[in-house]
Amino acid sequence: MSEDVDRLVGDLADSVFQVAGLLRANFDAAAAELGLPPVQAMALMNLDAPAPMRRLAEWLRCDASNVTGIVDGLERRGLVERRPDPGDRRVKHLVLTEEGERKRALLRDGRHAHAVALFDLPEAELTRLRDALRQVVSKAGPHPGCR
């Protein structure tokens, strides 16, 4: 790798981390406005269908034992319910309540509005950026927790 390419890659990595930080800070602020710790808000964002607790642990990239506390907090707030898996009653599926769906929608809407403002670029540049990042992600391969 040439010195110029090496410097470019470093600059790119710095920029991606800065953008991710801006997106994360906005998401955390939106979660706080809804009275949610960021990890509980992330759990809501990932629960778009009933899922076992172990899958939530994979999405959040945390130990399954930590998910119990996260889910306990969501359950106390009336945002999720634990339901037995019809095929294996030992497995509990997490299901969003109506209030959980509402807060999830508010988080998604806020995240999208912030992203629209942040990525205020011409459509052609947005398309190139999206395609380049998709290519990077596909070359990296699947990672637990990525959706």
Secondary structure, 3 states (H helix, E strand, C coil): CCHHHHHHHHHHHHHHHHHHHHHHHHHHHHHHHCCCCHHHHHHHHHCCCCEEHHHHHHHHCCCHHHHHHHHHHHHHCCCEEEEECCCCCCCEEEEECHHHHHHHHHHHHHHHHHHHHHCCCCHHHHHHHHHHHHHHHHHHCCCCCCC
